[in-house]
Amino acid sequence: MIRSTFAVPTLIALATVFGLVAALTGEGWRDAAAWIALAIPVAAVGWAMARAGHPSSTPRPVRSVARARVIPSFVAMPLTQVPAE
C-alpha cells in the first residue's frame, strides 16, 4: 500500500532533483534534460487539475444549518444569569 501510494510522488521528486542538478551543473544536453525533468511536475499538476475539474466551474452546494440538523452551540448552552458589574 505504501509503495503504491508514494511511488508517483517519489518519481516526481527524483525527476525534480535531477532537473535542478542538471540545470546547475552543465550546459548543452543537460539544459535540455533539465527542462524536460522540470516540466514533469508542471505536467502532473496540469493533469490533476484537468482530471479533477476546475474548482470555480463546479459550484459547491449550499448547506443550511436546518437541513444539516446541526444545533448551534449557543442553543445548547445552559442559560445562566450574568452578574452585573
C-alpha positions as CSV (number, residue, x, y, z in Angstrom):
1,M,0.0,0.0,0.0
2,I,2.7,2.5,1.0
3,R,4.8,1.7,-2.1
4,S,1.9,2.2,-4.4
5,T,0.8,5.4,-2.6
6,F,4.2,7.1,-2.7
7,A,5.6,5.7,-6.0
8,V,4.5,8.5,-8.3
9,P,5.3,11.4,-5.9
10,T,8.7,9.9,-5.3
11,L,9.4,9.7,-9.0
12,I,8.3,13.3,-9.5
13,A,10.6,14.4,-6.6
14,L,13.5,12.5,-8.1
15,A,12.9,14.0,-11.5
16,T,12.8,17.5,-10.0
17,V,16.0,16.9,-8.1
18,F,17.7,15.6,-11.3
19,G,16.4,18.6,-13.2
20,L,17.7,21.1,-10.7
21,V,21.1,19.4,-10.5
22,A,21.3,19.1,-14.3
23,A,20.5,22.8,-14.7
24,L,23.1,23.9,-12.2
25,T,26.0,21.6,-13.4
26,G,26.2,21.9,-17.1
27,E,25.1,23.2,-20.5
28,G,24.1,21.6,-23.7
29,W,22.2,18.3,-23.3
30,R,22.0,18.9,-19.6
31,D,19.9,22.0,-20.2
32,A,17.5,20.1,-22.3
33,A,17.3,17.3,-19.7
34,A,16.7,19.9,-17.0
35,W,13.8,21.4,-19.0
36,I,12.3,18.1,-19.5
37,A,12.7,16.9,-15.9
38,L,11.4,20.2,-14.5
39,A,8.4,20.1,-16.8
40,I,7.3,16.8,-15.2
41,P,5.8,18.3,-12.0
42,V,4.1,21.1,-14.0
43,A,2.6,18.4,-16.3
44,A,1.5,16.4,-13.3
45,V,-0.3,19.4,-11.7
46,G,-2.0,20.2,-15.0
47,W,-3.1,16.6,-15.4
48,A,-4.5,16.5,-11.9
49,M,-6.4,19.8,-12.4
50,A,-7.8,18.6,-15.7
51,R,-8.9,15.4,-14.1
52,A,-10.5,16.9,-11.1
53,G,-12.1,19.8,-12.9
54,H,-11.6,23.5,-12.2
55,P,-12.9,24.4,-8.7
56,S,-14.7,27.5,-10.0
57,S,-16.5,25.6,-12.7
58,T,-18.3,23.3,-10.3
59,P,-20.0,25.3,-7.5
60,R,-20.4,23.6,-4.1
61,P,-23.9,23.1,-2.8
62,V,-25.0,25.4,0.0
63,R,-26.0,23.5,3.1
64,S,-28.2,25.2,5.6
65,V,-28.0,24.7,9.3
66,A,-31.6,23.5,9.4
67,R,-31.0,20.9,6.7
68,A,-27.8,19.6,8.3
69,R,-29.6,19.2,11.6
70,V,-26.8,20.9,13.5
71,I,-27.6,22.5,16.8
72,P,-25.6,25.7,17.2
73,S,-23.6,25.8,20.4
74,F,-25.3,28.9,21.8
75,V,-28.7,27.0,21.7
76,A,-27.3,24.0,23.6
77,M,-25.6,26.1,26.4
78,P,-27.5,26.4,29.6
79,L,-29.0,29.8,30.4
80,T,-27.3,31.3,33.4
81,Q,-27.6,34.8,34.8
82,V,-24.6,37.0,34.1
83,P,-23.6,39.1,37.2
84,A,-24.0,42.8,36.7
85,E,-20.9,44.9,37.2
